[in-house]
């Protein structure tokens, strides 16, 4: 039975079913469309086809509403109106206005910046720092960029979780509580092998993979602190606390660079985006969708049609000689 009662009830049901068939959970969206449905009833909408007046009313910020919530509401209407247009109805599609967007935008490192970060890591390792965490950084940051895993997932990896020979790891302590297999490239495998060879300790399968030279586990907080120094040494300006660029932006960079490679290869988004979503450990495709927008903004010449890109790709990384 439909949860909607207005003029768009059947079309909303059809659209939500379509999105769920693509792999979207669309729970929050369904609640938002229920609010839109009630609005159409209250405004006396009788004909199918969203007008500019209705769209403008919908886009008005509610009391105490955050930028991100307002942005999501407007985006849901944009997507539904585009669907109506595809179905043959004349419907106004609101423009992608910056006024609707969240204030936060992750920093997407350029390929040159990532190379500078890797080089800065290698030079730290060559120094005489007392904190042997620096021995971990060249391999860990290459793994984070080459696989998109979170820093918390990286420090939680066990020896048994990382199969360098087969170039795959198991993330069993993920943000969303779901275990997943994560392949990585040969260049990442080389970096991991070099790191393991630098250790002179004996470990058990259940021990942490990333450890200091004395065998003690690394802490995410310490990795964050060292990353700020790495950015400084790499010549990448930092805006201060809360402004970034951040260590977590390496994960965003992996996603955008991968999608750019997908687009360049001419691969198909509809088949590939769900795979990338699983690869990143997202609970739903909504969390992965933002990378389509970020990629199209950074590579406008690549993404002529955001609906026709990709399969996933694994970035190769630079392995500077650290001897």
N, C-alpha and C positions, 0 to 999 in steps of 0.2 A: 504493500500500500504506500502511495506517495506521501512524503512528509511535507509536500508543498500544495498550496491551494490557489495560487494566483494564476494569471494568464500564461506564465512560463512553466507551470508545474511539470507537464510532460517533457518539455525540452530540458529542464533542469535534471530530471531523472535520467533522461537519455545521455546528457553530457557527463554526469557523474559516473554513470555505468561505463561510458567510453573511457574515462580517465582511469577508472579502477581496472579495467581490462588491460590497460597499459602498464599497470603495476603501482599506481598511486593509491595510497590509503584514503586520502581525501576526507578524513574525519572533520578536521577543522574547516575545510572548504564547505562541507555540507552544512555545518552550523552557520557559516557566513552566508551561504545562499538562502538559508532559511530566513535570515534577517532581511535579505534582499527581497525574498518572496513576500514577506509581510509589508515591506515598503511599497511594493507594487500594488498590493491590495489597498493600502491606506491612501495611495495617490490616485486610485481609480483607474489603473492601467487596464485597457481592454484589447488593444492591438499588439501583436508581436512585433518587436523592433525597438530596441532601446534608443531613446532620444537623448540629445545632448543635455537637455534640462534634467532628465532623470539621472544621467551619469554624473552631472555636476552636483546634484543633491546628494547622491551616494558618496561622492568623493569628499564632502565636507567633514572636517575632523570632528570627532565626537569629544565631549568633555573628558579630560584626563586621558585621552587616547595617545599612545606612543606613536612615533614616526613609523616604526616597523609594522605595527598593527594596521595603521591607516594605509600604508603601502600595500600590505597583503590584501586588504579589502578591495582596493582599486585594481590590483592585478587580477584578482578573481573575476571582477567584472569585465576587464579587458579580454581575458581568455574566453569568457562565456559569450561576449558580444562577437568575438572573432568566430566562435563556433556557429553562432546564429547566421553570420554572414556566409560561412561555408555551406550552411543548410539552405541558403537562398533567400534569407530574410534581409531586408534593408535595416541595418543596425549600426548605430554610432559606436565607433571604437575609440575610447579616450586615448590620447597620446601618452607615451611613456614620459611622464613629467618628473623632473628631479624633485619637485615639491612633494611627491608621494614617497620618495625613497627614504630608506633608513639613513641616518647620518653616518653610519659605519660602513666603510668600504675597506676590505683587506688590501694589504700591499702585495701586489704580484711582482715578485722579483724577476728582473730580466735574466736572460741566459748569461749575460756578462756579469751581472750581480751574483748569480749563483756560483759562477767560476771564481769570482773574487772571494766569496764566502769559503769555498773549499780550500783555496790557497791560504787564506788567513788561518783556517783550522790546522793545516799542515805546518805552518810556521809556528803556531803555538806549541805543537808537539815537539818541534825541534828545540824549543827554548828550555830554560832551566826552572820551570815552574814547580813549586812544591806540591801543588794539587795535581795528582795524577789523573784527574778527570779529563785533562787535555788529551790523554792517550785515547780516549773514547770518541772525542768529538769528530775527527775526520770521517770515521766509519759511520757513526750514528747519523750525522747530518746528511751524508750521502744516501743512507738508507731511507731517511725521512723524505728526502726529495725524490728518490727513485721509486718509492712505494706509496707515499701519501699517508703513512701511519702517523698517529699522534705521538707526541713526546712521552705521554703517560704509557702508551702501548709499547713504545720502544724500551723504556727502562724496565717494564714488566716482563719482557721476553726472557724465556729460559733457554738454556743451552739446547735442550731437546726440541725447542720450537723453531730453531733456525737451521735449515738444511741448505748449506752453502753449495754443496755439490749439485743438488737439483734446482737451486735458485728459487726456493720457495720458503715461506715462513708461515707459522700458525699464530694468529693473534687470538689468544684465548681470554685476555682481559681487556675487552673493548669497552668503549663508552656506553654502548647500548646493550651490553651483556650478551652479545652474540659472537660465537667463534667463527673465524673465517680464514681461508687460505689466501695468502698474498704472494704472487710471483714477483720476482724482481729481475733486473737485467744483469748481464755478465759483468759489467763495470761495477755494479754495486757488490756483486759476489766477490770480485777481486779486492775491493776495499774492506769487506768483512774478513776475508782471509788474511789480509795484511794485519788487521787489528788482532785477530786471534793468535797469529804467529808472534806478535809482540809480547804476549803474556807468558810468564814463566811459572804459572801455577797450574795445579791439577784441579779440574772441576768435575762435578757430577752432573748428570742430565737435568736435575731439578734446580741447579744453581742459576743465578742470573747470567744472561749472555753478556750484557754490558757491565763490566766491573772495572774498578781502578786496578792499578798494578798489584795492590795488596789483596785483591780478591773481594773487596767490599763493594756492594751494589752502588750504582750511581743514583742520585736523587734528581727528580725533574727540576726542583728549585735551583739546584746547582747548575744544571744545563741551561736554564733560563739566564742565570747570572753571567755565565761564560758567553752566551750568545750575544749579549749586549757588547761585550769586549770584541767579539769577532766582527760584529757590524762596524764598530769603530775602526778596527784594523783594516777592514775591507773598504773603508771610505764611503760607507752607506750611512747617511744622516739618520739620526733617531729623534723623533719629535718629543720625547719625554714619556713619563709614565702614562699609560692608557692611550697613547697616540700611535705608537709603533714606528717603524715596522716591527712585527712580532715573530717569535719563533713559530707560532702556529700558522703564520702566513706561508711557511714553506709547504705546508699541506695544501693550502689554496693554490699555491704556485704549481705544485705537481698536477693538480686537477686541470687548471687552465692550460698549462703547457701540453698536457696529454690531449685535451680537447682540440687544441690548435693543430696538433699532429694528426688527429683523427680527421679534422676538416681538410687538412692539406692532402690527406690520402683519399678524400672523397668518400668516406665511409658513412654509414647510415645511423643517425641518432636514435631512431625508434628501437633499433635492435641493440644498440650499444650502450645507451644511457642507463638502462637497468643493470647492465653488467658493471659499469663504472660505479653505480650506486652501491651494489653489493661489495665491490672491491674496496670502497671507502668505508664500509661498515655503517652506511646510513640506514635509518629505519624505513624511510620512504623516499620516493623520487623527488619530493618537494625540496629536500635538503641538497640535492644534486643539481636541480634546475638552475640555481643561481649562477653556476659556472658557465652555462650557455650565454647568459647576459654578459658576464665578465669577459668571456672569450671574444664575444662579438664587439665589445667596446675596445679591447686591446688589439684585436686583429680584424678590423673592419673589412679588409680586402680578402680575408679568408672565408668569412662566414657570410656569404651572399644570402643564404637561406638557413636560418638556425634550425629549421625543422628537417633538414636533410643531411646533417652531419653524423658522423663518427662511429667508431669502434674504439675500444680503449687502447692506449699505447703506454709503454713504460719508458720514462726518460732515461737516457744514458747520462752518466755523470763523468766529470773530469777526475782522473786519479793522478794528482801531482805527486812526484817523487818526494817522500818525506824523509829520506836518508841524508 
